[in-house]
C-alpha cells in the first residue's frame, strides 16, 4: 500500500509539473491570464473629489490615474491572475490526488473486511 501511495504522489507531482511547464499549458495559462486581465482593466473606477478641486490639481490627479491604469496596473494584475490560475490548477490536481487516495484507502479497507470475514 505504501508503494501505491508513493506512485500516486509521484503522479501528482508529474501532473502539476506538466501543467505548469508544458508548452501547451503555458500558452493556455497565458491566454486565460490575458483574458482575465483585460476584463479587470475594462472595469473603470473613478475617484470622486470630496471638495471641488481647482483645474490644475484635477489635471495632475487625472494624469496620475491614467499613468497608474495604463503603465503600472496591467503587469501587476497579470502577475496576480497568473498566480491565481496556477494555484487553481494545482488545487484541482490535489483534489484528484485526494480522490485517488480515498479510493485506495476504501479498497484496502474492503479487502481487510473480506479477509476478516473468510
Phi and psi restraints in degrees (value plus and minus 20) as a CYANA .aco file:
   2 UNK   PHI     -80.9   -40.9
   2 UNK   PSI     -58.5   -18.5
   3 UNK   PHI     -82.5   -42.5
   3 UNK   PSI     -60.2   -20.2
   4 UNK   PHI     -86.0   -46.0
   4 UNK   PSI     -58.8   -18.8
   5 UNK   PHI     -81.2   -41.2
   5 UNK   PSI     -65.1   -25.1
   6 UNK   PHI     -82.7   -42.7
   6 UNK   PSI     -60.1   -20.1
   7 UNK   PHI     -84.8   -44.8
   7 UNK   PSI     -62.6   -22.6
   8 UNK   PHI     -84.5   -44.5
   8 UNK   PSI     -61.8   -21.8
   9 UNK   PHI     -84.6   -44.6
   9 UNK   PSI     -59.7   -19.7
  10 UNK   PHI     -84.5   -44.5
  10 UNK   PSI     -62.5   -22.5
  11 UNK   PHI     -79.7   -39.7
  11 UNK   PSI     -61.8   -21.8
  12 UNK   PHI     -80.5   -40.5
  12 UNK   PSI     -68.0   -28.0
  13 UNK   PHI     -82.2   -42.2
  13 UNK   PSI     -61.7   -21.7
  14 UNK   PHI     -85.0   -45.0
  14 UNK   PSI     -62.8   -22.8
  15 UNK   PHI     -82.9   -42.9
  15 UNK   PSI     -63.8   -23.8
  16 UNK   PHI     -84.5   -44.5
  16 UNK   PSI     -62.6   -22.6
  17 UNK   PHI     -81.2   -41.2
  17 UNK   PSI     -64.4   -24.4
  18 UNK   PHI     -84.0   -44.0
  18 UNK   PSI     -61.3   -21.3
  19 UNK   PHI     -86.3   -46.3
  19 UNK   PSI     -46.1    -6.1
  20 UNK   PHI    -115.8   -75.8
  20 UNK   PSI     -41.6    -1.6
  21 UNK   PHI    -140.6  -100.6
  21 UNK   PSI     -35.0     5.0
  22 UNK   PHI     -83.3   -43.3
  22 UNK   PSI     118.3   158.3
  23 UNK   PHI     -78.5   -38.5
  23 UNK   PSI     -61.4   -21.4
  24 UNK   PHI     -84.8   -44.8
  24 UNK   PSI     -64.4   -24.4
  25 UNK   PHI     -84.7   -44.7
  25 UNK   PSI     -59.9   -19.9
  26 UNK   PHI     -83.2   -43.2
  26 UNK   PSI     -61.9   -21.9
  27 UNK   PHI     -87.7   -47.7
  27 UNK   PSI     -57.0   -17.0
  28 UNK   PHI     -84.1   -44.1
  28 UNK   PSI     -65.4   -25.4
  29 UNK   PHI     -81.8   -41.8
  29 UNK   PSI     -63.2   -23.2
  30 UNK   PHI     -83.1   -43.1
  30 UNK   PSI     -65.9   -25.9
  31 UNK   PHI     -86.9   -46.9
  31 UNK   PSI     -60.3   -20.3
  32 UNK   PHI     -85.2   -45.2
  32 UNK   PSI     -60.2   -20.2
  33 UNK   PHI     -83.1   -43.1
  33 UNK   PSI     -65.0   -25.0
  34 UNK   PHI     -85.2   -45.2
  34 UNK   PSI     -57.2   -17.2
  35 UNK   PHI     -83.7   -43.7
  35 UNK   PSI     -68.2   -28.2
  36 UNK   PHI     -85.9   -45.9
  36 UNK   PSI     -60.2   -20.2
  37 UNK   PHI     -80.9   -40.9
  37 UNK   PSI     -63.1   -23.1
  38 UNK   PHI     -82.1   -42.1
  38 UNK   PSI     -61.6   -21.6
  39 UNK   PHI     -81.5   -41.5
  39 UNK   PSI     -63.8   -23.8
  40 UNK   PHI     -85.2   -45.2
  40 UNK   PSI     -63.2   -23.2
  41 UNK   PHI     -90.9   -50.9
  41 UNK   PSI     -40.7    -0.7
  42 UNK   PHI     -90.0   -50.0
  42 UNK   PSI     -44.4    -4.4
  43 UNK   PHI     -92.9   -52.9
  43 UNK   PSI      99.3   139.3
  44 UNK   PHI    -116.2   -76.2
  44 UNK   PSI     110.3   150.3
  45 UNK   PHI    -135.5   -95.5
  45 UNK   PSI     113.1   153.1
  46 UNK   PHI    -134.7   -94.7
  46 UNK   PSI     122.1   162.1
  47 UNK   PHI    -111.0   -71.0
  47 UNK   PSI     108.8   148.8
  48 UNK   PHI    -128.3   -88.3
  48 UNK   PSI     107.9   147.9
  49 UNK   PHI     -94.1   -54.1
  49 UNK   PSI     116.9   156.9
  50 UNK   PHI     -97.3   -57.3
  50 UNK   PSI     -52.5   -12.5
  51 UNK   PHI    -141.7  -101.7
  51 UNK   PSI     133.0   173.0
  52 UNK   PHI     -87.7   -47.7
  52 UNK   PSI      99.7   139.7
  53 UNK   PHI    -112.8   -72.8
  53 UNK   PSI     135.3   175.3
  54 UNK   PHI     -92.7   -52.7
  54 UNK   PSI     145.5   185.5
  55 UNK   PHI     -83.3   -43.3
  55 UNK   PSI     -59.2   -19.2
  56 UNK   PHI     -84.7   -44.7
  56 UNK   PSI     -64.8   -24.8
  57 UNK   PHI     -85.3   -45.3
  57 UNK   PSI     -61.8   -21.8
  58 UNK   PHI     -83.6   -43.6
  58 UNK   PSI     -58.1   -18.1
  59 UNK   PHI     -87.1   -47.1
  59 UNK   PSI     -59.9   -19.9
  60 UNK   PHI     -84.4   -44.4
  60 UNK   PSI     -64.8   -24.8
  61 UNK   PHI     -83.9   -43.9
  61 UNK   PSI     -59.2   -19.2
  62 UNK   PHI     -84.7   -44.7
  62 UNK   PSI     -60.5   -20.5
  63 UNK   PHI     -84.5   -44.5
  63 UNK   PSI     -63.5   -23.5
  64 UNK   PHI     -82.8   -42.8
  64 UNK   PSI     -63.1   -23.1
  65 UNK   PHI     -81.2   -41.2
  65 UNK   PSI     -67.1   -27.1
  66 UNK   PHI     -83.6   -43.6
  66 UNK   PSI     -63.8   -23.8
  67 UNK   PHI     -82.4   -42.4
  67 UNK   PSI     -64.2   -24.2
  68 UNK   PHI     -82.6   -42.6
  68 UNK   PSI     -64.9   -24.9
  69 UNK   PHI     -88.6   -48.6
  69 UNK   PSI     -54.0   -14.0
  70 UNK   PHI    -115.1   -75.1
  70 UNK   PSI     -49.4    -9.4
  71 UNK   PHI    -129.6   -89.6
  71 UNK   PSI     -61.0   -21.0
  72 UNK   PHI    -112.7   -72.7
  72 UNK   PSI     -65.0   -25.0
  73 UNK   PHI     -84.7   -44.7
  73 UNK   PSI     -65.2   -25.2
  74 UNK   PHI     -75.6   -35.6
  74 UNK   PSI     -69.4   -29.4
  75 UNK   PHI     -86.3   -46.3
  75 UNK   PSI     -53.0   -13.0
  76 UNK   PHI     -86.7   -46.7
  76 UNK   PSI     -67.3   -27.3
  77 UNK   PHI     -84.7   -44.7
  77 UNK   PSI     -60.7   -20.7
  78 UNK   PHI     -80.6   -40.6
  78 UNK   PSI     -61.4   -21.4
  79 UNK   PHI     -86.1   -46.1
  79 UNK   PSI     -63.7   -23.7
  80 UNK   PHI     -83.8   -43.8
  80 UNK   PSI     -64.4   -24.4
  81 UNK   PHI     -85.5   -45.5
  81 UNK   PSI     -60.9   -20.9
  82 UNK   PHI     -80.0   -40.0
  82 UNK   PSI     -65.1   -25.1
  83 UNK   PHI     -81.8   -41.8
  83 UNK   PSI     -63.3   -23.3
  84 UNK   PHI     -83.0   -43.0
  84 UNK   PSI     -63.8   -23.8
  85 UNK   PHI     -84.7   -44.7
  85 UNK   PSI     -62.9   -22.9
  86 UNK   PHI     -83.0   -43.0
  86 UNK   PSI     -61.3   -21.3
  87 UNK   PHI     -86.5   -46.5
  87 UNK   PSI     -56.4   -16.4
  88 UNK   PHI     -83.5   -43.5
  88 UNK   PSI     -62.9   -22.9
  89 UNK   PHI     -86.4   -46.4
  89 UNK   PSI     -59.8   -19.8
  90 UNK   PHI     -85.0   -45.0
  90 UNK   PSI     -60.1   -20.1
  91 UNK   PHI     -83.7   -43.7
  91 UNK   PSI     -62.3   -22.3
  92 UNK   PHI     -82.0   -42.0
  92 UNK   PSI     -59.3   -19.3
  93 UNK   PHI     -85.7   -45.7
  93 UNK   PSI     -57.2   -17.2
  94 UNK   PHI     -87.5   -47.5
  94 UNK   PSI     -56.1   -16.1
  95 UNK   PHI     -83.0   -43.0
  95 UNK   PSI     -62.6   -22.6
  96 UNK   PHI     -81.9   -41.9
  96 UNK   PSI     -61.9   -21.9
  97 UNK   PHI     -82.0   -42.0
  97 UNK   PSI     -63.9   -23.9
  98 UNK   PHI     -81.4   -41.4
  98 UNK   PSI     -63.3   -23.3
  99 UNK   PHI     -81.5   -41.5
  99 UNK   PSI     -63.3   -23.3
 100 UNK   PHI     -85.0   -45.0
 100 UNK   PSI     -60.4   -20.4
 101 UNK   PHI     -84.6   -44.6
 101 UNK   PSI     -62.4   -22.4
 102 UNK   PHI     -85.4   -45.4
 102 UNK   PSI     -58.5   -18.5
 103 UNK   PHI     -84.1   -44.1
 103 UNK   PSI     -62.6   -22.6
 104 UNK   PHI     -83.2   -43.2
 104 UNK   PSI     -61.9   -21.9
 105 UNK   PHI     -84.4   -44.4
 105 UNK   PSI     -61.6   -21.6
 106 UNK   PHI     -87.9   -47.9
 106 UNK   PSI     -56.5   -16.5
 107 UNK   PHI     -84.5   -44.5
 107 UNK   PSI     -62.2   -22.2
 108 UNK   PHI     -83.6   -43.6
 108 UNK   PSI     -59.7   -19.7
 109 UNK   PHI     -87.6   -47.6
 109 UNK   PSI     -61.5   -21.5
 110 UNK   PHI     -86.8   -46.8
 110 UNK   PSI     -54.2   -14.2
 111 UNK   PHI     -86.2   -46.2
 111 UNK   PSI     -58.7   -18.7
 112 UNK   PHI     -83.7   -43.7
 112 UNK   PSI     -62.2   -22.2
 113 UNK   PHI     -85.2   -45.2
 113 UNK   PSI     -57.8   -17.8
 114 UNK   PHI     -84.5   -44.5
 114 UNK   PSI     -60.4   -20.4
 115 UNK   PHI     -86.9   -46.9
 115 UNK   PSI     -59.7   -19.7
 116 UNK   PHI     -88.2   -48.2
 116 UNK   PSI     -53.3   -13.3
 117 UNK   PHI     -94.0   -54.0
 117 UNK   PSI     -44.9    -4.9
